[in-house]
Amino acid sequence: MHRPLTVSILALAISVSGSPLSTLASGPAAGPNRSAAQAATWRPGPVNRAVPLTRETPSPSRPLRELAQKRTRTSMTYVGDEGYETRVYSGPINFRDASGSWHPIDNTLIPTAGTGYQNKANDYRIHLPADLGQGPIEVSLANGGLAISMVGASPRGTVSGSTDTFANALPGVDAAYTVGNALLKESLTLKSPSAAHSFVYRIRASTGLLARETAGGGVDFVNRAGVAVLSLAAPFMYDSSHTTAGFSRAVTLRLGGVGAAQSVTLSADPAWLTNPARQWPVVIDPTIGPSQDCYLKNGGSADTSFCGGQSLLVGYDGSLVSRSLLQFDVQSAIGSQANVMEARLAMNLTSAQSSSAVAVELHQLTQTWTTAATWNRDNGVNAWTLPGGTYASGSTWTNSSVGPTTGWYYWYLSRLAEGWARGSIPNDGLLLRASSESSANLLQFASAEATNSSLWPYLKIDYERGLASSPGGNTRATGSRTGCISWSTWRAVTWCCTRTISRSGARASTRTSIAPTTAFRPTPGTWATTGI
């Protein structure tokens, strides 16, 4: 009996609020490229606790309260007794309603009056029919929409969370649709090698959108200005060995027909699928979205974009070198007047090739790039000044012990983050690379397209507002600051708060003490402040 073949064949990269998206080409989404021998020895380990968590979860004694008014599309901000804490992500986590307020995205599928299901809360709408034979799947945005249906599919679906699964959508094929923060992903499970390997989809785009094939193997739906509003991503496939030999791009999308009769045909290479070397199941998983993270590979993959996959790779796999790029909108999240106490990049390691810890450097990128970036080119067209990503000399921070235990690892960039916020340093993003790129040490981290959003990379920034900065404008001097509050009714009492700030490289720490100058009993009165 054949084990099932899982094939995720079609994804939509969705532009929200009119923001343009580049056509993205993806890399393997599960497991690093490893040789068969390396794959046989690779095992995930327990969650890493080597680096202590600093207020990652609010302490009961020092609770943090979210400030909803400070939300942005990619960030959430909290306030506590030691200032502000903001988490910034490289992809969307909130959406804006018609009144301009931001709300957390909720991809849960909810019923729609007997006609099917739709996503609960976002600024685009996905509608999935109760039965694939009763109507198309619809994607609706303020600036356009798309209806798509698989020819011959007919079963009813079963919903769980953000996924709707249609068993036996076609003979021997199950179909599942998962809603993401800015995407819809379709997965097909082929139950045996005799199942269909070619699929036809009828498509109907809204007025003003034109379908066109892309050089990367996908299909874009562009508006009159030529901006891609929706995209069908170029598919790829890999088997459960997660090796280079088990990865293939021998899957095609072909656009056919005109007007209301347009169609897309997806075809997977039957020779690759029936190869006796296949380790099942096999996945084709182009999970694509507008998140600003990518990884680059040199050698024969130097002109291939690996943006938009569920993983970010760093290190050397014995054949090719990988580096990862990330970008975070810091200024929108914390404002230009923030005085950063500490900023750190958090990355969740999901697998490691080596059984030894690896030193990984964080660098400031000094050249702009897009989600079409490759090892050789910053946007798929123009060359990097230095292949592999142009970055500042000297690392911003080096974590000398990453892996082999999976879990969270951190890099500190307080001064760089404050410079981004103030506008004194151009924000071209970050690059992660292994200190040694000549020994087999490949690391795989979760990206902002990972199915489990709790594993997404983020910047955690602790900051204050309104305190003096150093003459350079982008760093704060070490020292102390005292502010006092006076209670004027009944008896004069003054409380003074002293905050001491110390720095070590890119890290900062504070110590706060609060004490009354005389005995104190709360009584209604008027506050007066000094030194704050």
N, C-alpha and C positions, 0 to 999 in steps of 0.2 A: 504494500500500500504506500502511495506517495504522500509525503507530508505536504501541507498546503504551501503554495507560493503566494506570498503577499506582495502586491504591486501597487504602490501609490503613484498614480499616473498623471494627475492633473491638479494644479494648484493655481489659485488666483492671487496675484499681488495687487492689493487694492489701494488706490489713492484716495485718501480721505481729505475732505475740505479743499479739494482742488490741488493738493500738493502733488507734483509730478514724481513718478517713480521710474528709476532706470530699469531696463530689462535685466534680470539677474540670472546668472548661471550658477548652479549649485554644485557642491561637492558632497561626498558621502556624509550621511547624517547620523550614522550609528557606528561607532568604533573607528579607531584610527587605522590607517593603512599599515598592516603588519605582515611579515612573511608568515608562512604556514607554521614554521617552528615557533616564531614569536607569539603567534595567536594561540598556540596550544598551551603556552605558559602564562598568558595574561589572565589575571583574575582581579576583579574589583575588590577593594578592601573596605573596612569600616570608615565611618565619617571622621575626617581629620579634626582633632581638637588641639593641635599643637599650638595654634595661635589663639590666645584668649579672645572671646567675643567682647567687644566694647559697645554696650547698649544696643546690640543687634535686636534684642527683645527687651522692651522697657522693663526696668526693675520695679516691683511693687512699691519700693520705698522711694523711687525716683521716677514716677510715671511720666510718660511723654504723651502730649495731646496733639492730635493732628490738626493742622490749620488748613481747612478745606479751601480757604480763599487763596492759599499759596500753591495750590496744585497747578501743574502744567501738563502738557500732553505726555511728558516722559518722567515726571517727578512727583514725589509726595514729601511734604515738610511737616515736622513735628516741633513742638516747643516744650522745654522742660526748665528746671531750675538752673541749668548751666548754659542756656542759650538754645539755639536752633539746631536741628538735625534734619538734613535732606538726603533722600536717596534719589539718585538720578540714573535712569536706565537708557540704553541705546535704542530701545523701541518703545512704541506707545503703550501706556498703561491706563490712561484716562481719555475721555472723550468730552467734547464741548457740546452742550445742548443749545437750543434756539435762543435762550436768554443770555448765553455767554458763560454759563457756569460749567465747571469741570466736574466730571463724575467718573468713578472707577469703571473700567470696562468689565462687563460680565458676559461671558460667552455661553452661558447656560442656554440650552434650547428649551423653549416654552411653547405650549400648544397655541394654535391660531384658529379658533372657532371651527374645528373639525377639518380644516383644509391642510393641516400639516404642522410644522414647527418653524420658529424663527429665533434668532439670537436675542437675548434679553435686553442688553444695554450696550449700544455703541452708536457711532454716527454713520454707520452703514448697516443695511439690513440684509440678512440671508434668509430666504424662505425655502424650506425643504418640504416637498409634498409628502402626504401620508403614504402615497403609493407612487413609485417612480413612473408608472404607466399613466397616471392621472394628470400629470403636468410637469413642467420643467423646474429645475432648480433656478432660483432667481437671486441675483445680487443687485442691490439698489443703493446708489449713492446720490448725493445732491447734484453731482455733475455728470451722471450717466448711469447706465445699468446694463445687465446682461442676463439672458435666459439661456440655459443650456440643458440638454436632455440626452441621455444615452439611448441610442436606437435599440429597440427590442427589450429594454429593461421594464420590469413590471411589479416587483414585490412590494409589500408594505415594510416599513422600517421599524426598528426598535431603538429608542432614544436612551442614552445614558450620558448625563452631563452635557458636554458640548459636542458629542458624537452621535450621529444617526447611522445605524448599520442596517443594510438591506441584504438579508441572506438570499442566496440564489438569484441575484439580480439578473443574471444570465446563466444558462446551464453551466454548472461547475465553477461559477464566479460569484463571490460575495463583493458588495460595494459598501464602503463606509465613508462618511463625510464628516470632517472635523472642522469646527469654526475656531479661528484664531483671532488675535487682536487686530490683525489687518490682512487676513487671508482666509481662504476656504481650501482645504486639502481633501482630495479624493483618494482613497486607497482601494485597490482591487485585490482580492485574494483568489488566486488561481489554484483550484484544489488538486489539479494533476497536470502533467505536461500536455495532456490532450485537450485541456481547456483553451478557450479562445485566447489569442495573443494580439488581435487587432480589434479596435473598437471605434465606432463612429458616433460622433456627437453632433446633434443639430444645435445651432447657435443663433440667437437673435439679439443684436445689440441695439441700444436705444438710438434715436435719431441724433445724428451728429458724430457718432463714433464709427471709425473705420478700422476693420481688421487687417492686420498685415503681419506676415511672418518676419521673425527677427533673425539676424545673423547668428545668434546664439542657439537657435533651434526652438524658440518659443513662438507665441503669437501675442502681439500687442493690440489693444483696442485704443486708438488714439483719437483725440478731439481735433477740431479744425486747426488748432495751433500746433498740432503734431505731438502733443504731450500724451504719454501713455496713462490712461485712466484705470484700465484693468489689464492684467496680463495672464496668459496661460504659460506657465513656466516650462522650460525645456526639461524633460524627464531624464532620469538616469536610473540604474538598477545595481544592486549589490546583493550577494548572497550572505548566508549567516557565518561564513568564515571570516568576514570583515578584512580580507586580504586584498592586495592589489589585483590578484588574479580573479577575485570574486566581485570586481567592480566593472561596470560597463556603461557606456553612453550609447549603446546600440538600440536606442528607443527614439522614435521620430514623431513629430506632430506635423501634419500637412493640412493646410487650409484649402478648402474647395468650395465651389458654388459661388453665387453672388446674391446680394440683397437678402431677402427673407429666406432664401434657400441655402444659405451658407452652412458649411459643416467643417468639422475638424476630425481627422482620422489619426488615431494613435496606434503605432505598430511597434511591438517589441521583437527583437531579432530571435526567431525560433531556434536557430542553431545555437545561440548562446544559452537559451533556456533549457534545451535538451542535452546540453553537454554533460557527460557523466561526471565531470569534476564539480558540478554544481552542488553546493551544500544548502539544503533547503531549511526554512523558507528564504525566498529572494525578495528583496524590497526595492521598489522604485519610489523614491521619497523626496521630491523637490519641494520641501517646505520653504516657501518664499514669502518675504514681507519686506517692509521698508526700513527695518532696523539697520543701524549703521555699525555693523560688524562683519568682518571677513577674515578668511585666512588665505595666505599666499603660499604657493609651492614653486620651487625652482625646477631646473632641468627640463624634462619633456612637458611639464605642466606650467611652464613659466608664462604662457600666454592664455592660460585658462583661469577664469574667475571662479572662486569658491565662496562667493558671498551668498548669504541667505540660508545656509544649511543649519542643522540643529547643533553642530559642533564647531569649535575653534581649535585648531591644531598648532602646537608649538614644539619645535625640536627637529630631530633627524631620525628617520625611520630605517636607516641603513641604505637608502637609495636617494631620497629627496629631503630637502630642508623645508620646514614649514614655519611661518611667522603669522601672528594674528594682529589685526587692526581693529580698534574700537574708537568710537567718538560719542561724547556726551555733551548735551546742551546745558552747560553749567550756568552761564550768565542768566538765561531765562529762569532757571530754577532758583537761584539764590540772590540775584540782583548784583549790581555793580558796586554796592556799598558794603558788601559782606567782608568781614575780617575772619578769615578761615583759621580755625584752631587746629583742625586735623581733617585731611581728606585721604581716603584710601580706596583703591580698586579692589573689589571682591570678585574672585573667579572660582567657580565650582569645578574641581577636577573630577572627571567621570571615569577615566582610565589612564594607565601609565604603562609604557612598554618596558621600561627598565625597572629592575628590582631595587635600584638605588635612587636616592633623592637627586634632583636636578636643580641647578641654579638657573633662574629665569629672570631676565632683565626687563624692566619697564623703561621705554624711551618716549620722549616727546617727538611726535611727527612734525616735520617742518614743511610739508608739501600737501596741498589739498588732494582729496581723493574721493571717489564715488563707489557705489556698490557694484560697479563693473570692474573694480581694480584687479590686477593680476600682479605677478612677481615683476614683470617688465614694465607695466603701464599703470598709471595712477587712476585712469578712468576708462580703461579698455582701448584708448587711442593714443594718448600722450605718454611719453616715457617718464618714469621716475628719474630724478637726477642720479640717484643710486638705486640700481635694481634691488628688489626686495624691500622697498620702502625707504624714503629719505627721512632721516631722523637726526636729532641733535647729538653731538658727541657727548659721551658720558651718559650713564644710565641715570634716570630719575630715582630709581630704587631697584635694588636687586634682592629678591627673595632667594636665599642660597639653599633652601631645602624645600623643594616642591615635589610631592610624591614620595614613594609610590602609593602611600595611603590616599584614598579618594576623599573628597570633601572640600571645604573652603580654604583658600589661600589668599594672601593680601599683599598689596604693594602701596607704598605711601607717596603722595604727591601734593602735599598741602600748599607749597608755594606756587606750584604750577596751576593748581585749581584756583587759587586766589587771583593769579595773573589772568587766567581765562575770564573770571568773573568781572574783573576790573577793566578788561579790554587791553591790558598792557602786554599780553602775550597772545599771539594769534592761536586760536583753537583749531588745530589741524588734526587733533586726536592723539591716540596712543598706539604704540607698537610693543608687542611682547615677543621676545626671542630667547632661545636658550643661550646661555653664556658659551657653551660648547656646542658647535653645530657639526661636529665630526664624529661623534660617537652615538650609537643607537639609543635614543632617549625620548622618543616621541610622547608627548602629553596631549590628552584630549580634554577640553573644557566644554561645558554647556554654553551655548550661545543664546541670544535673545529670541531665537526661533525654537528653542527647546520646548517640547510639549509641556513639561512641568515648569511653570513660570517661577516657582520658588528657587530654581537653580540658575536663573538669569544673571548675567554679570551686572554689577551696579557700582556706582560711586557713592560712598557714604561720606557726607561732608558735615562736620560740626563747625558752627560759625556763630559769630555775634555781629551786631550791627551798631554803627555809630561810635566805635572806639577809634582812637588815633592809629594811623598806620605809619610805617617807617618811611623815610624820605623817598625810597625807591618806589613806593606806591603799590608793591605787589607782595611784600612780606611784612610781618609784624615783628617788632623788636621784642626780645626777651625782657621781662620786668614784671612789675606789679601795678595794680590800679585799685584805688579805694573809692567807694561811693557811699554816701550816708543818706538816711531818711529820718526826718525829725517828726515826732508826734507832739502837736502843740497844745492840745487841750488837756486840762486837769493837771498835768505836770509835764515839763519838757523832757522828753526822752529821745535819744538819737541812736539809731541802729546803723552800724557800719559794715559794709561788705567789702572784703579784700580778695581780689583775684590775682593769683600769681601765675604767670605764663612762662613756660620754659620750652625750648626747642632743641631737638637733636636731628639735624639734617631736615628731612621732609616731614618729620613727625613733630607734634606739639602736644604738651600736656598742661593741665591747669589744676590748681588747688584753690578752693574757695572756702573762706571762713566768714561767718556772720555772727555778730555779737552786739548786745546793747551797751551803751556807755554807762547807763545807770539801771537800777531796778525798774522793771517795766510791768504794768498791768494794762491790758487792752481796755480802752475807753473810747466812745465816739469822739471824733475830732477831725482835724485837718492835717493832711500830710504836706510836708515841704521837703524838697530833695536838694542835695548838694553833691557835686562830684560825679554825677551819673549822666 
